[in-house]
Amino acid sequence: MADFYIDPTLTTNGSGTFSSPYNSWGSVTFAAGNRYFQKAGTTVTSSAQQAILISVSGSATSRITLGSYDPATGNPTTEKARIIGGARYAINIASAVTDVTVQDFDVSGTGDGTNINFGITTSAASDSTAKRIYIYRCDVHDLVPSAANDVSALSLRGADNIIQNCNLYNVPTDAVNYRGQRLTFENNRVWNINTDGRNQGDCFQGASDTGGVICRNNYLDGSAGTNKQCIIFTNLATSPVGGIIEDNILIGGPNAQQGIYTDTPGMIIRRNVFYDCIHGVRSNAAGVNIYSNLFINNKSTDPSFKFIWLEADGQFAHNNTFINNVGQIASQSAIYMDEAHTGQTVQNNAISNIYRGVRKGAGQVETYNAYLGCTNPVEVAANPVALGTGSFVSTDFLCDSGYFPFNTSPLVSAGKHLMYNVDYSKALRRNPPTIGVYEQKYNRATR
C-alpha cells in the first residue's frame, strides 16, 4: 500500500509524495490498495467531463481510497478538499469498479446545464455492477441545473454500497438516486432539493430493482419539493423484498407529497418522525410493517391527506403516535386502509386531532387504538362505525412535550400484546404495551 498526494496550488508537478505532490488528479494512476489525498482546503476546478475518473477496482482487503490530507502532517483529515465543476461528474467511478472509498470532499458547480449530471456517481449506466463503494463525510451542493434532465448529488448503482455522514443540499433534482441492492444510507443531512423547478426531486430515490436498503438516522427536508417525497422506492416488482427505514426525521411542507412512498414488499418502517407531510407513509407493497413512528404538526388542507396509507395485502400499522396536528378537514385520515386489500391490521396506535382516525374496509382489523379529538374515530365505507375491540376515545392523552405518556395516561398498558418480548434495543417490554409507543426497561415509555 502506498499514499499519494495532490496539491493543485503547485505550478510544478511532483512525484506524488508528501514532499513532492502531484499538482493535478490527471497525474494519478489508481491501483488497488493505494490511497490518494488532495491537500485540505485547496480547490480543483475542472471543465472536463469529470474532474476525477476511477476506472480501476480495489479489493475487499486492498481498497482504493480518495480523501484529503493535513498539509502539516500528511495524515488524512476530515477537513474538506474542494472540487468545483466537472461538466458531467465531479467524481466518476466506472460502472464495473469495486472497493473504492471517497471521503472528505466538498463538491459543487458540477454540470453543463444540458445533460444528466451527478456530483459523485458510479456511472449512470442502469446495468452498473459497482460494488462496495463507500462515500463518507462528503458535502455535495449547488450543482448546475439542466432545463430538461436530472442533476443529482449522488447517483449509485450496484450492490453493498455505503453513504454516510454526508451533507447534500441546493440540489436541482434528487439528493440521492440509487439502483441496486443492500445500500446503507445513514447519518446524512439533506435539504433544499428540487431547486431546478422541474418538480422531479426527492431526498432519496430507490429506482427500479432496489432492495435490502437500510435508511437510518438521516435528516431529510423535502419541503422545497412539489409533489415529491423524502424517501421513495418505486417500480420494484422484480426486486428482492425487504429493507429498513428507521430513526429518520422527515420534513414535508405545503408542497411535498409523501414522507415515504414504497413499492418494496416486506419493508420495515419504524421510529421515524414525520413533520408536516401531506401523506406520511404511502405503502403499495405487501407485508410492510409500520410501527412506533411519530406524526406531528400537519397543517395540510388537502382532503386526500392520510398519515398512513395502506394499499396492499398483509400490511400492519401499530404503536404509532399522531399528535399536535392542526385542523379538522373532512375526509382526512390518520390511517387509511384500501378496501380492495385484505390482511391489513391497525393496532395500538394513539391518534389525535384528525377528522377521521381510521378508515377501513369491512374485512380489515382495527383494535386497541386510542382516539382524541377525532370527528369520526373509525369509518367503514365513509360511514362511522363502532370502535374495535380494546379501542377507546380518551379525554386526554396526557402527553408531555416529549410525546411520552405520563404514568397516569390511559394509554399506559392499554394495548394488545404483539408477541414481541423485547424491543429494538433488546430490553424486556412491558406487556400489554402502552398504546402509541414501545417501552424499554426504564420507568417511562420511550422510542
C-alpha beads as a LAMMPS data file, in Angstrom:
LAMMPS data file: protein, C-alpha beads

447 atoms
446 bonds

1 atom types
1 bond types

-500.0 500.0 xlo xhi
-500.0 500.0 ylo yhi
-500.0 500.0 zlo zhi

Masses

1 110.0

Atoms # bond

1 1 1 0.000 0.000 0.000
2 1 1 1.245 3.491 -0.874
3 1 1 -0.040 7.021 -0.255
4 1 1 -0.022 9.666 -2.985
5 1 1 -0.591 13.407 -2.578
6 1 1 -2.125 16.080 -4.801
7 1 1 -1.680 19.828 -4.236
8 1 1 -3.464 21.734 -7.043
9 1 1 -1.921 25.047 -5.935
10 1 1 1.505 23.994 -7.234
11 1 1 2.689 25.162 -10.636
12 1 1 5.209 22.339 -10.972
13 1 1 4.192 18.702 -10.986
14 1 1 5.924 16.430 -8.472
15 1 1 6.264 12.693 -7.958
16 1 1 3.208 12.260 -5.736
17 1 1 4.990 12.059 -2.399
18 1 1 4.149 14.249 0.591
19 1 1 7.257 16.356 -0.008
20 1 1 6.703 16.470 -3.779
21 1 1 2.977 16.241 -4.533
22 1 1 1.314 15.942 -7.904
23 1 1 -0.349 19.182 -8.959
24 1 1 -3.412 17.568 -10.564
25 1 1 -5.544 14.446 -10.374
26 1 1 -4.635 13.843 -14.011
27 1 1 -1.196 12.706 -12.867
28 1 1 -2.639 9.921 -10.721
29 1 1 -2.578 6.255 -11.712
30 1 1 -5.043 4.377 -9.500
31 1 1 -4.129 0.948 -8.149
32 1 1 -5.636 -1.420 -5.598
33 1 1 -4.539 -0.801 -2.016
34 1 1 -3.328 2.768 -2.586
35 1 1 -4.626 5.964 -1.024
36 1 1 -4.812 9.321 -2.808
37 1 1 -5.170 12.583 -0.916
38 1 1 -5.802 16.137 -2.061
39 1 1 -4.457 18.910 0.166
40 1 1 -7.198 20.026 2.559
41 1 1 -8.617 23.472 1.820
42 1 1 -7.456 23.500 -1.794
43 1 1 -9.685 23.570 -4.863
44 1 1 -9.624 21.656 -8.122
45 1 1 -11.647 23.411 -10.824
46 1 1 -12.472 21.314 -13.869
47 1 1 -14.320 21.826 -17.152
48 1 1 -13.600 18.269 -18.350
49 1 1 -16.345 15.632 -18.398
50 1 1 -15.229 14.551 -14.939
51 1 1 -12.725 16.040 -12.528
52 1 1 -11.728 12.564 -11.308
53 1 1 -12.301 9.248 -13.110
54 1 1 -11.713 5.959 -11.286
55 1 1 -11.715 3.004 -13.672
56 1 1 -9.642 0.558 -11.593
57 1 1 -11.021 -1.644 -8.811
58 1 1 -9.671 -2.227 -5.374
59 1 1 -10.451 -5.407 -3.484
60 1 1 -12.085 -6.334 -0.202
61 1 1 -8.672 -6.293 1.503
62 1 1 -6.976 -3.610 -0.652
63 1 1 -9.413 -0.772 -1.166
64 1 1 -8.698 2.363 -3.188
65 1 1 -9.224 5.468 -1.048
66 1 1 -9.613 9.114 -2.096
67 1 1 -9.641 11.865 0.502
68 1 1 -7.879 14.946 1.843
69 1 1 -4.657 15.384 3.801
70 1 1 -3.414 17.669 6.529
71 1 1 -0.736 19.897 4.943
72 1 1 1.246 19.956 8.186
73 1 1 1.494 16.205 8.723
74 1 1 0.390 14.450 5.537
75 1 1 -2.136 12.460 7.539
76 1 1 -5.732 12.007 6.375
77 1 1 -8.047 14.720 7.722
78 1 1 -11.761 15.405 7.787
79 1 1 -11.157 18.973 6.602
80 1 1 -12.540 19.028 3.083
81 1 1 -10.706 19.219 -0.225
82 1 1 -12.819 21.029 -2.828
83 1 1 -13.819 20.107 -6.354
84 1 1 -15.658 22.682 -8.470
85 1 1 -17.017 21.634 -11.821
86 1 1 -16.814 18.564 -13.941
87 1 1 -19.049 19.069 -16.949
88 1 1 -20.927 15.821 -16.218
89 1 1 -19.475 14.458 -12.961
90 1 1 -17.122 15.666 -10.262
91 1 1 -16.071 12.118 -9.301
92 1 1 -16.965 9.298 -11.689
93 1 1 -16.478 5.690 -10.561
94 1 1 -16.769 3.488 -13.657
95 1 1 -19.631 1.007 -13.867
96 1 1 -17.803 -2.251 -13.007
97 1 1 -15.430 -0.826 -10.377
98 1 1 -15.478 -2.258 -6.848
99 1 1 -13.999 -1.467 -3.436
100 1 1 -13.460 2.296 -3.558
101 1 1 -13.783 4.810 -0.701
102 1 1 -14.422 8.518 -1.377
103 1 1 -14.263 10.711 1.721
104 1 1 -13.929 14.318 2.884
105 1 1 -14.624 16.177 -0.359
106 1 1 -16.675 19.310 -0.939
107 1 1 -18.233 19.133 -4.415
108 1 1 -20.057 21.988 -6.149
109 1 1 -20.636 23.528 -9.569
110 1 1 -20.911 20.208 -11.411
111 1 1 -22.969 20.171 -14.624
112 1 1 -23.168 21.530 -18.139
113 1 1 -26.731 22.846 -17.960
114 1 1 -27.930 20.372 -20.596
115 1 1 -27.281 16.690 -19.822
116 1 1 -27.978 14.326 -16.932
117 1 1 -25.271 15.174 -14.399
118 1 1 -24.175 13.929 -10.959
119 1 1 -21.781 15.161 -8.298
120 1 1 -20.445 11.706 -7.372
121 1 1 -21.553 8.687 -9.383
122 1 1 -20.910 5.008 -10.049
123 1 1 -21.827 5.554 -13.698
124 1 1 -25.283 6.392 -14.960
125 1 1 -25.482 3.003 -16.702
126 1 1 -28.509 1.050 -15.469
127 1 1 -26.520 -2.200 -15.636
128 1 1 -23.671 -0.919 -13.452
129 1 1 -22.147 -3.636 -11.293
130 1 1 -20.179 -1.342 -8.981
131 1 1 -19.895 -2.851 -5.509
132 1 1 -18.686 -1.816 -2.086
133 1 1 -18.425 1.873 -2.938
134 1 1 -18.229 3.859 0.322
135 1 1 -18.866 7.610 0.430
136 1 1 -18.082 9.246 3.776
137 1 1 -18.307 12.837 5.008
138 1 1 -18.763 14.471 1.606
139 1 1 -20.662 17.724 1.010
140 1 1 -22.311 17.939 -2.418
141 1 1 -24.211 21.104 -3.216
142 1 1 -25.020 23.931 -5.658
143 1 1 -24.856 21.861 -8.830
144 1 1 -25.677 23.375 -12.224
145 1 1 -29.334 22.719 -13.150
146 1 1 -30.440 21.377 -16.519
147 1 1 -33.572 22.635 -18.202
148 1 1 -34.662 19.138 -19.243
149 1 1 -32.648 16.488 -17.343
150 1 1 -31.941 15.307 -13.816
151 1 1 -28.988 16.674 -11.882
152 1 1 -28.447 14.756 -8.630
153 1 1 -25.870 14.981 -5.870
154 1 1 -25.141 11.244 -5.620
155 1 1 -26.069 8.519 -8.101
156 1 1 -25.037 4.980 -7.217
157 1 1 -25.694 1.663 -8.937
158 1 1 -24.638 -1.846 -7.922
159 1 1 -24.604 -3.501 -4.506
160 1 1 -23.273 -3.341 -0.943
161 1 1 -22.601 0.394 -1.050
162 1 1 -22.495 2.939 1.819
163 1 1 -23.357 6.651 2.018
164 1 1 -22.616 8.027 5.460
165 1 1 -22.294 11.414 7.189
166 1 1 -22.798 13.468 4.023
167 1 1 -24.448 16.886 3.565
168 1 1 -26.450 17.169 0.331
169 1 1 -28.140 20.491 -0.367
170 1 1 -29.088 23.034 -3.028
171 1 1 -29.538 20.153 -5.476
172 1 1 -31.511 20.594 -8.725
173 1 1 -33.173 17.140 -8.652
174 1 1 -32.564 14.170 -6.313
175 1 1 -30.118 14.296 -3.450
176 1 1 -29.561 10.515 -3.862
177 1 1 -30.592 8.307 -6.756
178 1 1 -29.873 4.631 -6.068
179 1 1 -30.451 1.465 -8.047
180 1 1 -29.172 -1.790 -6.637
181 1 1 -29.048 -3.980 -3.573
182 1 1 -28.043 -3.555 0.057
183 1 1 -27.235 0.118 0.373
184 1 1 -26.585 1.579 3.832
185 1 1 -27.654 5.244 3.901
186 1 1 -27.185 6.698 7.360
187 1 1 -26.354 9.821 9.359
188 1 1 -26.821 12.119 6.354
189 1 1 -28.423 15.563 6.107
190 1 1 -30.428 16.592 3.035
191 1 1 -32.165 19.904 2.405
192 1 1 -33.232 22.276 -0.362
193 1 1 -33.615 19.723 -3.129
194 1 1 -35.596 20.142 -6.355
195 1 1 -34.163 23.602 -6.994
196 1 1 -34.492 23.401 -10.803
197 1 1 -38.277 23.896 -10.632
198 1 1 -38.974 20.721 -12.646
199 1 1 -40.601 19.062 -9.616
200 1 1 -38.694 15.813 -10.096
201 1 1 -36.503 15.820 -6.993
202 1 1 -36.636 13.503 -3.970
203 1 1 -34.328 13.457 -0.971
204 1 1 -33.710 9.747 -1.587
205 1 1 -34.949 7.756 -4.573
206 1 1 -34.611 3.989 -4.811
207 1 1 -35.124 3.276 -8.519
208 1 1 -36.035 0.009 -10.261
209 1 1 -34.905 -3.279 -8.697
210 1 1 -33.696 -1.724 -5.452
211 1 1 -33.937 -3.868 -2.324
212 1 1 -32.352 -4.514 1.033
213 1 1 -31.678 -0.830 1.724
214 1 1 -31.014 0.369 5.278
215 1 1 -32.002 4.028 5.577
216 1 1 -31.200 5.127 9.107
217 1 1 -30.764 8.228 11.244
218 1 1 -30.988 10.796 8.452
219 1 1 -32.383 14.335 8.414
220 1 1 -34.364 14.678 5.180
221 1 1 -36.031 18.012 4.446
222 1 1 -38.212 17.760 1.351
223 1 1 -40.137 20.962 1.966
224 1 1 -38.671 22.653 -1.113
225 1 1 -40.118 19.956 -3.384
226 1 1 -43.528 19.803 -5.062
227 1 1 -45.479 16.544 -5.310
228 1 1 -42.363 14.538 -4.390
229 1 1 -41.016 12.518 -1.460
230 1 1 -38.414 12.495 1.267
231 1 1 -37.902 8.766 0.546
232 1 1 -39.301 6.777 -2.372
233 1 1 -38.836 3.179 -3.503
234 1 1 -40.652 2.619 -6.768
235 1 1 -41.065 0.230 -9.734
236 1 1 -39.811 -2.731 -7.751
237 1 1 -41.888 -5.665 -8.950
238 1 1 -38.823 -7.816 -9.697
239 1 1 -36.662 -6.770 -6.746
240 1 1 -35.851 -8.755 -3.606
241 1 1 -38.081 -7.901 -0.686
242 1 1 -37.235 -6.066 2.471
243 1 1 -35.343 -3.103 3.743
244 1 1 -35.427 -0.926 6.866
245 1 1 -36.259 2.772 7.205
246 1 1 -35.672 3.813 10.806
247 1 1 -34.843 6.708 13.122
248 1 1 -35.100 9.385 10.432
249 1 1 -36.529 12.905 10.633
250 1 1 -38.651 13.594 7.545
251 1 1 -39.931 17.100 6.852
252 1 1 -42.641 17.712 4.297
253 1 1 -44.286 21.089 3.943
254 1 1 -47.133 22.591 1.946
255 1 1 -45.908 21.201 -1.387
256 1 1 -44.090 17.937 -0.636
257 1 1 -46.254 14.852 -1.192
258 1 1 -45.153 11.782 0.830
259 1 1 -42.687 11.436 3.647
260 1 1 -42.156 7.834 2.483
261 1 1 -43.560 6.052 -0.561
262 1 1 -42.693 2.389 -1.054
263 1 1 -43.394 -0.364 -3.565
264 1 1 -40.959 -2.688 -1.778
265 1 1 -42.601 -5.766 -0.178
266 1 1 -41.681 -6.654 3.384
267 1 1 -40.171 -3.306 4.314
268 1 1 -39.939 -2.201 7.962
269 1 1 -40.663 1.472 8.688
270 1 1 -40.090 2.306 12.340
271 1 1 -39.199 5.030 14.849
272 1 1 -39.259 7.867 12.319
273 1 1 -40.555 11.399 12.926
274 1 1 -42.807 12.791 10.197
275 1 1 -43.220 16.540 10.339
276 1 1 -45.796 18.383 8.219
277 1 1 -46.154 15.800 5.416
278 1 1 -49.268 15.710 3.200
279 1 1 -49.027 11.917 3.383
280 1 1 -46.698 10.357 5.945
281 1 1 -46.269 6.784 4.663
282 1 1 -47.875 5.522 1.466
283 1 1 -47.280 1.807 1.037
284 1 1 -48.208 -0.011 -2.148
285 1 1 -46.448 -3.286 -1.302
286 1 1 -47.482 -6.385 0.635
287 1 1 -46.183 -7.207 4.079
288 1 1 -44.953 -3.731 5.033
289 1 1 -44.705 -3.196 8.815
290 1 1 -45.106 0.425 10.020
291 1 1 -44.624 0.946 13.741
292 1 1 -43.503 3.237 16.533
293 1 1 -43.421 6.340 14.330
294 1 1 -44.352 9.867 15.394
295 1 1 -46.529 12.028 13.109
296 1 1 -46.726 15.674 14.143
297 1 1 -47.592 19.206 13.074
298 1 1 -49.587 18.503 9.931
299 1 1 -51.287 21.652 8.626
300 1 1 -52.433 20.346 5.262
301 1 1 -55.786 21.477 3.881
302 1 1 -55.722 18.689 1.277
303 1 1 -58.817 16.491 1.870
304 1 1 -56.934 13.460 0.486
305 1 1 -54.429 13.698 3.344
306 1 1 -53.503 10.384 5.006
307 1 1 -50.724 9.925 7.576
308 1 1 -50.501 6.191 6.816
309 1 1 -51.978 4.922 3.550
310 1 1 -52.096 1.122 3.200
311 1 1 -52.659 -0.034 -0.389
312 1 1 -51.623 -3.711 -0.421
313 1 1 -52.311 -7.009 1.357
314 1 1 -50.890 -8.054 4.702
315 1 1 -49.791 -4.651 5.976
316 1 1 -49.501 -3.785 9.656
317 1 1 -49.566 -0.329 11.319
318 1 1 -49.084 -0.412 15.076
319 1 1 -47.774 1.585 18.035
320 1 1 -47.686 4.864 16.100
321 1 1 -48.482 8.275 17.635
322 1 1 -50.309 11.122 15.858
323 1 1 -50.260 14.370 17.822
324 1 1 -50.144 18.183 17.640
325 1 1 -51.895 18.297 14.281
326 1 1 -53.931 21.303 13.252
327 1 1 -57.356 21.327 11.635
328 1 1 -60.324 19.055 11.008
329 1 1 -60.582 18.800 7.222
330 1 1 -63.326 16.392 6.123
331 1 1 -62.026 13.113 4.649
332 1 1 -58.524 13.457 6.122
333 1 1 -57.328 10.247 7.808
334 1 1 -54.655 9.243 10.262
335 1 1 -54.664 5.685 8.856
336 1 1 -56.388 4.696 5.609
337 1 1 -56.773 1.033 4.641
338 1 1 -57.677 0.474 0.995
339 1 1 -60.812 -1.689 0.903
340 1 1 -59.567 -3.659 -2.101
341 1 1 -56.960 -5.444 0.026
342 1 1 -57.007 -7.993 2.831
343 1 1 -54.956 -8.881 5.867
344 1 1 -54.387 -5.301 6.998
345 1 1 -54.265 -4.647 10.747
346 1 1 -54.208 -1.335 12.651
347 1 1 -53.461 -1.725 16.336
348 1 1 -52.035 0.044 19.412
349 1 1 -51.981 3.498 17.774
350 1 1 -52.609 6.833 19.546
351 1 1 -54.482 9.185 17.208
352 1 1 -55.409 12.789 17.954
353 1 1 -56.983 15.771 16.192
354 1 1 -57.601 14.226 12.782
355 1 1 -61.079 14.273 11.225
356 1 1 -61.067 10.524 10.618
357 1 1 -58.935 8.296 12.827
358 1 1 -59.037 5.040 10.843
359 1 1 -60.717 4.346 7.515
360 1 1 -61.112 0.613 6.900
361 1 1 -62.911 -1.975 4.868
362 1 1 -65.357 -4.486 6.290
363 1 1 -62.755 -7.265 6.492
364 1 1 -59.873 -5.225 7.909
365 1 1 -58.860 -5.132 11.576
366 1 1 -58.881 -2.100 13.889
367 1 1 -58.236 -2.906 17.552
368 1 1 -56.672 -1.408 20.689
369 1 1 -56.334 2.129 19.352
370 1 1 -56.892 5.346 21.312
371 1 1 -58.588 8.415 19.808
372 1 1 -58.689 12.032 20.924
373 1 1 -60.489 14.851 19.111
374 1 1 -61.405 12.827 16.010
375 1 1 -64.757 13.674 14.391
376 1 1 -65.119 10.060 13.228
377 1 1 -62.700 7.776 15.087
378 1 1 -63.422 4.807 12.784
379 1 1 -65.194 4.634 9.428
380 1 1 -66.171 1.803 7.113
381 1 1 -67.043 2.866 3.566
382 1 1 -67.135 6.502 4.746
383 1 1 -69.696 5.713 7.464
384 1 1 -68.891 5.967 11.179
385 1 1 -68.864 2.600 12.963
386 1 1 -68.230 1.307 16.458
387 1 1 -64.679 1.046 17.689
388 1 1 -62.879 -2.274 17.508
389 1 1 -62.019 -4.484 20.458
390 1 1 -59.913 -2.678 23.042
391 1 1 -60.133 0.714 21.287
392 1 1 -61.386 3.760 23.175
393 1 1 -61.924 7.513 23.000
394 1 1 -59.878 9.429 25.560
395 1 1 -60.468 12.877 27.009
396 1 1 -56.728 13.491 27.159
397 1 1 -53.635 11.544 26.144
398 1 1 -51.701 13.360 28.862
399 1 1 -48.621 13.569 26.654
400 1 1 -45.863 15.933 27.709
401 1 1 -43.657 17.990 25.381
402 1 1 -41.541 14.928 24.606
403 1 1 -44.606 12.999 23.377
404 1 1 -44.343 10.462 26.188
405 1 1 -47.444 9.479 28.174
406 1 1 -47.435 10.380 31.845
407 1 1 -47.687 7.498 34.303
408 1 1 -51.419 8.236 34.716
409 1 1 -52.200 8.317 30.983
410 1 1 -54.991 5.972 29.829
411 1 1 -52.602 4.773 27.116
412 1 1 -50.305 3.047 29.601
413 1 1 -50.580 -0.763 29.346
414 1 1 -53.786 -0.389 27.299
415 1 1 -52.550 -2.067 24.117
416 1 1 -52.556 -5.626 22.857
417 1 1 -49.510 -7.836 23.241
418 1 1 -47.993 -8.355 19.785
419 1 1 -45.909 -11.350 20.903
420 1 1 -42.681 -9.330 20.967
421 1 1 -40.914 -9.918 24.270
422 1 1 -38.118 -7.398 23.748
423 1 1 -37.947 -4.055 21.995
424 1 1 -35.450 -2.889 19.365
425 1 1 -32.728 -2.376 21.970
426 1 1 -33.299 -5.916 23.308
427 1 1 -34.800 -4.568 26.530
428 1 1 -37.700 -6.526 28.001
429 1 1 -41.046 -4.927 27.198
430 1 1 -43.998 -4.487 29.461
431 1 1 -46.988 -6.464 28.220
432 1 1 -49.558 -5.391 27.374
433 1 1 -47.731 -2.453 25.768
434 1 1 -48.556 1.204 26.099
435 1 1 -50.575 2.409 23.104
436 1 1 -48.560 4.540 20.698
437 1 1 -45.081 3.652 21.923
438 1 1 -42.637 0.873 22.562
439 1 1 -41.271 0.533 26.050
440 1 1 -37.747 -0.021 27.272
441 1 1 -36.736 -1.130 30.736
442 1 1 -36.936 2.414 32.132
443 1 1 -39.896 3.884 34.017
444 1 1 -41.453 5.779 31.173
445 1 1 -42.394 4.796 27.655
446 1 1 -39.816 5.658 25.035
447 1 1 -38.982 5.307 21.393

Bonds

1 1 1 2
2 1 2 3
3 1 3 4
4 1 4 5
5 1 5 6
6 1 6 7
7 1 7 8
8 1 8 9
9 1 9 10
10 1 10 11
11 1 11 12
12 1 12 13
13 1 13 14
14 1 14 15
15 1 15 16
16 1 16 17
17 1 17 18
18 1 18 19
19 1 19 20
20 1 20 21
21 1 21 22
22 1 22 23
23 1 23 24
24 1 24 25
25 1 25 26
26 1 26 27
27 1 27 28
28 1 28 29
29 1 29 30
30 1 30 31
31 1 31 32
32 1 32 33
33 1 33 34
34 1 34 35
35 1 35 36
36 1 36 37
37 1 37 38
38 1 38 39
39 1 39 40
40 1 40 41
41 1 41 42
42 1 42 43
43 1 43 44
44 1 44 45
45 1 45 46
46 1 46 47
47 1 47 48
48 1 48 49
49 1 49 50
50 1 50 51
51 1 51 52
52 1 52 53
53 1 53 54
54 1 54 55
55 1 55 56
56 1 56 57
57 1 57 58
58 1 58 59
59 1 59 60
60 1 60 61
61 1 61 62
62 1 62 63
63 1 63 64
64 1 64 65
65 1 65 66
66 1 66 67
67 1 67 68
68 1 68 69
69 1 69 70
70 1 70 71
71 1 71 72
72 1 72 73
73 1 73 74
74 1 74 75
75 1 75 76
76 1 76 77
77 1 77 78
78 1 78 79
79 1 79 80
80 1 80 81
81 1 81 82
82 1 82 83
83 1 83 84
84 1 84 85
85 1 85 86
86 1 86 87
87 1 87 88
88 1 88 89
89 1 89 90
90 1 90 91
91 1 91 92
92 1 92 93
93 1 93 94
94 1 94 95
95 1 95 96
96 1 96 97
97 1 97 98
98 1 98 99
99 1 99 100
100 1 100 101
101 1 101 102
102 1 102 103
103 1 103 104
104 1 104 105
105 1 105 106
106 1 106 107
107 1 107 108
108 1 108 109
109 1 109 110
110 1 110 111
111 1 111 112
112 1 112 113
113 1 113 114
114 1 114 115
115 1 115 116
116 1 116 117
117 1 117 118
118 1 118 119
119 1 119 120
120 1 120 121
121 1 121 122
122 1 122 123
123 1 123 124
124 1 124 125
125 1 125 126
126 1 126 127
127 1 127 128
128 1 128 129
129 1 129 130
130 1 130 131
131 1 131 132
132 1 132 133
133 1 133 134
134 1 134 135
135 1 135 136
136 1 136 137
137 1 137 138
138 1 138 139
139 1 139 140
140 1 140 141
141 1 141 142
142 1 142 143
143 1 143 144
144 1 144 145
145 1 145 146
146 1 146 147
147 1 147 148
148 1 148 149
149 1 149 150
150 1 150 151
151 1 151 152
152 1 152 153
153 1 153 154
154 1 154 155
155 1 155 156
156 1 156 157
157 1 157 158
158 1 158 159
159 1 159 160
160 1 160 161
161 1 161 162
162 1 162 163
163 1 163 164
164 1 164 165
165 1 165 166
166 1 166 167
167 1 167 168
168 1 168 169
169 1 169 170
170 1 170 171
171 1 171 172
172 1 172 173
173 1 173 174
174 1 174 175
175 1 175 176
176 1 176 177
177 1 177 178
178 1 178 179
179 1 179 180
180 1 180 181
181 1 181 182
182 1 182 183
183 1 183 184
184 1 184 185
185 1 185 186
186 1 186 187
187 1 187 188
188 1 188 189
189 1 189 190
190 1 190 191
191 1 191 192
192 1 192 193
193 1 193 194
194 1 194 195
195 1 195 196
196 1 196 197
197 1 197 198
198 1 198 199
199 1 199 200
200 1 200 201
201 1 201 202
202 1 202 203
203 1 203 204
204 1 204 205
205 1 205 206
206 1 206 207
207 1 207 208
208 1 208 209
209 1 209 210
210 1 210 211
211 1 211 212
212 1 212 213
213 1 213 214
214 1 214 215
215 1 215 216
216 1 216 217
217 1 217 218
218 1 218 219
219 1 219 220
220 1 220 221
221 1 221 222
222 1 222 223
223 1 223 224
224 1 224 225
225 1 225 226
226 1 226 227
227 1 227 228
228 1 228 229
229 1 229 230
230 1 230 231
231 1 231 232
232 1 232 233
233 1 233 234
234 1 234 235
235 1 235 236
236 1 236 237
237 1 237 238
238 1 238 239
239 1 239 240
240 1 240 241
241 1 241 242
242 1 242 243
243 1 243 244
244 1 244 245
245 1 245 246
246 1 246 247
247 1 247 248
248 1 248 249
249 1 249 250
250 1 250 251
251 1 251 252
252 1 252 253
253 1 253 254
254 1 254 255
255 1 255 256
256 1 256 257
257 1 257 258
258 1 258 259
259 1 259 260
260 1 260 261
261 1 261 262
262 1 262 263
263 1 263 264
264 1 264 265
265 1 265 266
266 1 266 267
267 1 267 268
268 1 268 269
269 1 269 270
270 1 270 271
271 1 271 272
272 1 272 273
273 1 273 274
274 1 274 275
275 1 275 276
276 1 276 277
277 1 277 278
278 1 278 279
279 1 279 280
280 1 280 281
281 1 281 282
282 1 282 283
283 1 283 284
284 1 284 285
285 1 285 286
286 1 286 287
287 1 287 288
288 1 288 289
289 1 289 290
290 1 290 291
291 1 291 292
292 1 292 293
293 1 293 294
294 1 294 295
295 1 295 296
296 1 296 297
297 1 297 298
298 1 298 299
299 1 299 300
300 1 300 301
301 1 301 302
302 1 302 303
303 1 303 304
304 1 304 305
305 1 305 306
306 1 306 307
307 1 307 308
308 1 308 309
309 1 309 310
310 1 310 311
311 1 311 312
312 1 312 313
313 1 313 314
314 1 314 315
315 1 315 316
316 1 316 317
317 1 317 318
318 1 318 319
319 1 319 320
320 1 320 321
321 1 321 322
322 1 322 323
323 1 323 324
324 1 324 325
325 1 325 326
326 1 326 327
327 1 327 328
328 1 328 329
329 1 329 330
330 1 330 331
331 1 331 332
332 1 332 333
333 1 333 334
334 1 334 335
335 1 335 336
336 1 336 337
337 1 337 338
338 1 338 339
339 1 339 340
340 1 340 341
341 1 341 342
342 1 342 343
343 1 343 344
344 1 344 345
345 1 345 346
346 1 346 347
347 1 347 348
348 1 348 349
349 1 349 350
350 1 350 351
351 1 351 352
352 1 352 353
353 1 353 354
354 1 354 355
355 1 355 356
356 1 356 357
357 1 357 358
358 1 358 359
359 1 359 360
360 1 360 361
361 1 361 362
362 1 362 363
363 1 363 364
364 1 364 365
365 1 365 366
366 1 366 367
367 1 367 368
368 1 368 369
369 1 369 370
370 1 370 371
371 1 371 372
372 1 372 373
373 1 373 374
374 1 374 375
375 1 375 376
376 1 376 377
377 1 377 378
378 1 378 379
379 1 379 380
380 1 380 381
381 1 381 382
382 1 382 383
383 1 383 384
384 1 384 385
385 1 385 386
386 1 386 387
387 1 387 388
388 1 388 389
389 1 389 390
390 1 390 391
391 1 391 392
392 1 392 393
393 1 393 394
394 1 394 395
395 1 395 396
396 1 396 397
397 1 397 398
398 1 398 399
399 1 399 400
400 1 400 401
401 1 401 402
402 1 402 403
403 1 403 404
404 1 404 405
405 1 405 406
406 1 406 407
407 1 407 408
408 1 408 409
409 1 409 410
410 1 410 411
411 1 411 412
412 1 412 413
413 1 413 414
414 1 414 415
415 1 415 416
416 1 416 417
417 1 417 418
418 1 418 419
419 1 419 420
420 1 420 421
421 1 421 422
422 1 422 423
423 1 423 424
424 1 424 425
425 1 425 426
426 1 426 427
427 1 427 428
428 1 428 429
429 1 429 430
430 1 430 431
431 1 431 432
432 1 432 433
433 1 433 434
434 1 434 435
435 1 435 436
436 1 436 437
437 1 437 438
438 1 438 439
439 1 439 440
440 1 440 441
441 1 441 442
442 1 442 443
443 1 443 444
444 1 444 445
445 1 445 446
446 1 446 447
